Amino acid sequence: MTDRDSLRRREGALFLVAFAACVPLANWLIQNVGTFCVPNGPCLVPVAPGITAPSGVLMIGVALVLRDLVQRRLGISWAIGAILAGGMLSAMLSPPALVIASVAAFLLSELADLAVFTPLQKRGLVLAALASSAVGVVIDSLVFLWLAFGSLKYLEGQILGKALMVIAALPLLLWLRERDRRIGLEPA
């Protein structure tokens, strides 16, 4: 195994663990952390002036980018396995109604994200991650809100909050792209 292969696997493992932790952490946040917690509903955080969203949006935006990085470092089969593992972890840690909404939204959005990222990654990491995350953000938000709350009341905040987290990951993506080019590290 070359040093580059070893680096790819180590980084892939780190991205995999972080990705798998995102959904259970998002479900914990939505139940426990926010500037205001709706009785029998989500805890909310502001994502823009006058716009709030369930606090789990912060982790789901990160998850969309991490899934792309898992695929880039370890390959598509690891990315699909990570999607399933994240869903199972969520099922073990959250109330059933939240689990159904979360797992369904997570699986559908991540599979859509995967379908967009895979062909685009050849054109560039940043373009692929942004385009695939945009698709994933919308699908995740629609499915989760409808199943969890029977309403799309927080849709604007959900999409905006997740998009902000994807944008916050841009410096990491740009750094990885440049570092990978410099050392000749190709995607898995």
C-alpha positions, 0 to 999 in steps of 0.5 A: 500500500502506498502512502497515498493509499494509506492517506486516502483510507485514513481520511475516508475512515475519518469522514465515514465516522463523522458522517455516520454520527451526523444523523443521530446527532441531528436527531438529538439536537432537534429534541434538545438544543435551540433558542426555542423548543416548540411543545411536542415539536422541534427545537428551533434555531435562527438561520437568518433574520426572521427565519428559524429551522429545526436545529438538526439542519446544522448536522444534515448540511454537514452530512451531505458534504461528508457523504461526498467525501466518503465516496471520494475517499473510499468509493461508492459501496462505502458511501452506500454502507455509510448511508445505511449505517447512519439510518440504523444509528438514528433508529437506535437513538430517537423516538419512532416518529422522528426515526421514520421521518429522519431515516426516510429523508436521510436515505432518499436525500443521500441517494439523490445526492449520490446520483448527482455527485457520482457523475459530476465528481469527474468535473471537480470536487467543489462543483459535484459537492455543491450540486449534489448537496443542493439536490439533497438539501431540498429532498431531505427538507421536504421529506423530513418536514412532511413525515415528522410534522405533517407540515412544510412550515419550516421548509425555508429555514430547513433549506437555508440552514442546510445550504449555509452548512454546505457553504461553510464546508467550502473552504475544506473542499477547496483545500482538499481539492488543491492538496489532492492535486498537489500530491496526486491523490485521485478519488477512489 
